[in-house]
Amino acid sequence: MRSVHKTVLLNETIDGLNLSSLDKKDNVLILDATFGGGGHSIEILKRYPNVKIIALDQDKGAWEKAKDKFKGLEKRISFINKNFRDIDQIFQKENLKDSYAFTQGGIRTGNQHDALNLSNYLFDGIIFDLGLSSDQLENSGRGFSFMKNEPLLMTMKENPLPEDLTAMDIINGWSEKSLADIIYGYGEERFSRRIAKAIIEARKLNSIENTEDLVKVISDSVPASYRRQRLHFATRTFQALRIAVNDELGVLEKGLEAGLRVLKKGGRISVISFHSLEDRIVKRFFKDKKDKEEVILINKKPIIANEEEIINNPRSRSSKLRILEKII
Ligand SMILES: C[S@@+](CC[C@H](N)C(=O)[O-])C[C@H]1O[C@@H](n2cnc3c(N)ncnc32)[C@H](O)[C@@H]1O
């Protein structure tokens, strides 16, 4: 199946990297830390012939779905199926040299490298476009959407290992307090306690394994007026579980720190977040690095989608783009 993801803040994110200022340089290197449907990557490759990209995604299926877009451009992009939390380890010299340099695109398997000089392993720009892609939400079969009946996995990884945490593990194993805490903390759900209590009661009878089971438990536990609101009553609980399963806030902090370490002086990072918890982490990280005089902030206020984009792609409604430049 092909990628159906619509890229958010496409021009703003790419323009933010200021790649036109590097058009006289050879081998400008960009890290797309969240490849998804490849929307940002493909546009950068088309606009800037001197750019090569290393793309990460923890979902292996992302490359499979998007690779057709890159026909003829494969020598300029290399996809690595890894979590951006591990940027430090991925770009250690010894790992990079053998595994990830460019030949013909696709997933690198080892002993393949060409003339690109990656001697200092630093990037001219990095993109983090956080959260889920529409492909994952709509077609992964992993239980991200409450609109479909699917097993409650919620792992961004395509094939979770037995030791990987899933939403099913959390729902059927965690204590009432822990459930209430994540539903409140990561979902900002005001009925978190009622929902947690209802989950505990329901799982005494049968384990909760599918999205439909969970939606019913939530529906039975919240007030009727809440069920009639515009925002679907399960949205916040589903968001909370997904954040917990993938440790999204923890990996964001690690990824930003590591990203700044592998960024060149003068290089830029564009980060798109989709909810207030993510944006708070990005904002705090940017401020901290600015106070330490390691970076300057390109935009004081986050850039948001314009009306036209919101109409064409409602997912962009909550997006916020922040951009920094490294100065030391
Ligand atoms: C919003 S989509 C990116 C869309 C992409 N920019 C485009 O325009 O097509 C986010 C992607 O990042 C991936 N992702 C999220 N967190 C990640 C992480 N910690 N490490 C690696 N990939 C991650 C998801 O699997 C998903 O495919």
The ligand as an SDF file (V2000), in Angstrom:
LIG
                    3D

 27 29  0  0  0  0  0  0  0  0999 V2000
    4.2050   12.8310   11.1330 C   0  0  0  0  0  0  0  0  0  0  0  0
    5.0420   11.4820   10.4540 S   0  0  0  0  0  0  0  0  0  0  0  0
    6.2590   12.2190    9.4510 C   0  0  0  0  0  0  0  0  0  0  0  0
    5.7430   12.6170    8.1050 C   0  0  0  0  0  0  0  0  0  0  0  0
    6.7720   13.1010    7.1090 C   0  0  0  0  0  0  0  0  0  0  0  0
    7.4470   14.2910    7.5430 N   0  0  0  0  0  0  0  0  0  0  0  0
    6.1120   13.3490    5.7770 C   0  0  0  0  0  0  0  0  0  0  0  0
    5.9240   14.5090    5.4230 O   0  0  0  0  0  0  0  0  0  0  0  0
    5.7550   12.3870    5.0910 O   0  0  0  0  0  0  0  0  0  0  0  0
    5.9710   10.9050   11.7870 C   0  0  0  0  0  0  0  0  0  0  0  0
    6.7980    9.6640   11.4940 C   0  0  0  0  0  0  0  0  0  0  0  0
    7.8330    9.6490   12.4690 O   0  0  0  0  0  0  0  0  0  0  0  0
    8.0030    8.3630   12.9640 C   0  0  0  0  0  0  0  0  0  0  0  0
    8.4940    8.4930   14.3200 N   0  0  0  0  0  0  0  0  0  0  0  0
    7.8440    9.0050   15.3870 C   0  0  0  0  0  0  0  0  0  0  0  0
    8.6400    8.9630   16.4570 N   0  0  0  0  0  0  0  0  0  0  0  0
    9.8160    8.4270   16.0540 C   0  0  0  0  0  0  0  0  0  0  0  0
   11.0350    8.1240   16.7140 C   0  0  0  0  0  0  0  0  0  0  0  0
   11.1900    8.3480   18.0090 N   0  0  0  0  0  0  0  0  0  0  0  0
   12.0520    7.6210   15.9730 N   0  0  0  0  0  0  0  0  0  0  0  0
   11.9040    7.3680   14.6520 C   0  0  0  0  0  0  0  0  0  0  0  0
   10.7620    7.5910   13.9830 N   0  0  0  0  0  0  0  0  0  0  0  0
    9.7320    8.1330   14.6790 C   0  0  0  0  0  0  0  0  0  0  0  0
    6.6450    7.7010   12.8680 C   0  0  0  0  0  0  0  0  0  0  0  0
    6.8220    6.3030   12.7760 O   0  0  0  0  0  0  0  0  0  0  0  0
    6.0580    8.3470   11.6300 C   0  0  0  0  0  0  0  0  0  0  0  0
    6.2650    7.5530   10.4990 O   0  0  0  0  0  0  0  0  0  0  0  0
  1  2  1  0
  2  3  1  0
  2 10  1  0
  3  4  1  0
  4  5  1  0
  5  6  1  0
  5  7  1  0
  7  8  2  0
  7  9  1  0
 10 11  1  0
 11 12  1  0
 11 26  1  0
 12 13  1  0
 13 14  1  0
 13 24  1  0
 14 15  1  0
 14 23  1  0
 15 16  2  0
 16 17  1  0
 17 18  1  0
 17 23  2  0
 18 19  1  0
 18 20  2  0
 20 21  1  0
 21 22  2  0
 22 23  1  0
 24 25  1  0
 24 26  1  0
 26 27  1  0
M  CHG  2   2   1   9  -1
M  END
$$$$
